[in-house]
């Protein structure tokens, strides 16, 4: 990869530590994200919102269907 950079005082170790910090992955996490990212919780939040505003929940969000396909190997 090449030589590690050194500063005036030869603090190679400190520079390497700072380089590691730069390479860390930063991920944003929203507090209470599960209220929006999980279908059941999203439905509950939307129902509460729609009840408060006297709206029909399914006028604002699409209906999700669960279709069960029979397993051919069970026949």
N, C-alpha and C positions, 0 to 999 in steps of 0.2 A: 504494500500500500504506500510505502514511502515513510519518510521520517516524521515523527510527531513534532509539531511546532513547539518552540520554546520561547518564553518571554525573556526580558532583560536579565532577570535573576535566575533563570534556568528552572523555573517551576513547571517542569514537564508534567508532573503528576496532577497539579491543579488544572492545567489546560486540558488534560485527558478527562478529568472529572466533568469539567464544563462541557466538553464535547459530548459526553454521554448524556448530559441533561438536554442538550439540543436534540438528540436523536430519540428522546422519549416520545411516545404516542400520547397525544392529548385528545381526550374524548369528552364531549359535553354530555351531561346527564341532566335531564329536567327532573325536578322534584315532582313526584306523583305522575310520572310519565305513563304508568300502567293504566291510568284512567282514560288515556287516549289510545294506547297501543294494544290493549286487549279488547277483543270484540265485546265481551259481556260487559265490561266496565264502561266502554264507550256507549253501549246501549243504555245503561243505567244513568249515565250523565246526561245523555240526550233526552231521555224520558223526563228526568227532573227539570231540565231546561224547558222542554216543551210544555210540561204541566204548568210551570211558572208563567210562560208566555202564551198559554192557551193555544198551542199548536199541535198538530198531529206529528208524532215522531217520524213516521214513515213518509211524510211529505218532504222531510228534510234529508233523510238518509235512505239509501237503498236497502231492500230486504235481502238478506243472505239466505241461500238455500243450502241444505245439506242433502246430498243425493247419495244414498247407499247403493253401491253396485254389488250384486251378489258374486261371491267367489266361485268361479267355474270349477275349481278343484274339489269343492264340497259335494258336487253332484254324484 
